[in-house]
């Protein structure tokens, strides 16, 4: 399974995203933009944070290249992070994201699912 610590797989269609959501018990979807410097910095920090969650897969959507995906997800500001558990979106953070608070929320969800 591809992990965010290795490479964050870039999705190019809603079909790919739907498949990932269905196949992975816990999935982080990172939406960013090529011209967004905050997105680039945050992505590196998210990769580091993800090492704590080896069973959670992460994928990326480039909102500049694939606005049809982000608009279908009702993501209109970048960066955005959505967490899916068993096919349902359970958490969404966007724009000004506190990594500390995000980590706490993910930790709680991860523990409920895997412990």
N, C-alpha and C positions, 0 to 999 in steps of 0.2 A: 504494500500500500504506500502511495506517495505521501510523504509527510512534509509539513511546512518547513521543518528544519533543513530538509534537503532542497526541494524546489517547490514553490507554491504553484500548483498547476493552474494555468490560465484557461478559463472556459470561454467559449466563443458562441454558445447558443443556449437558449432556455432548455432545450432537450438535454444537453450535457449537464446543466445544473440540476434539472429534475432527476436525472439518473443518479447523480452524486448524493442528492438529498435522500433518495430512496435506499441507496446501497450502504450508507454510512449511518450508524446509530447516532453519532455526534459529529457535526460538520460546522466548521467556521468558514463563512463566506466573506472575503475581504474585497470591498469595492474601492477602486482607486482611479486616478487619472494620470495620464502621462505628464501633464503640465502642472501637476499638484506636488509641490516640494514637501508639504506636510505628509502627503500620502507615502512618499518614498521613505522618509524618516520613520514614520509610524510602522511601515511594513517591516523594517529591520527589527524594531522593538517587539513587534508581534511574533516574528520568527523566534526570537530569543525566549519569549514568554511561553511559546508553544512547546518547548522542550519538556515542560512540566506536565504536559497532557499527551502522552504517547499514543493513546487510543483514539484521539480526535484528529480527524483529517481536516486539512485546510485547502481551500481553492481561492483563486482570485478572478475578479471580473474587472476588466479595464473599461470604465464608464465612458471614456473618450472614444474608444474603438468600437464599443458595443453598447451604445445608449439604449438600444431596444431592450436589452436584458435589465439594466438598472431601472428603466422606466416601468417595466412590467413588475419589478419588485418594489415599486414606489420609493426608489432611492433617488433623491433629487439634489443631494449634497454629498460631497466627498471629503474625506474618506468616510466609509461606512463599514461596519462589521455586524454581521448577522450570525446568530448561532441557531442551528437546527438540531433538534433531538427527535429521533424516530419519525422523521418526515415533517415535523412542525417547527415553525419559527418560534423560538421561545425568548429570544433576546435580540435587541438591535440598539446599536450605539452609532452616532454619526457626528460629523464635524469636530467638535471639541471633545475628544475621547480621553478620559482619564484611564491610563493603563492600570493603575493600582485598583481602581474600582472595577474595571472590566475583569481583571485577574480574579478578584474576589468573587464576582458573579459567576465566572466560568468555573472556578474551583468548586463552588457550591453545587452547580449543575452536574459537573463531572463526578463529584463524590456521590450524588444521588443516583447517577446512572451506573457507575462502575464499582462502587463500594457498598 
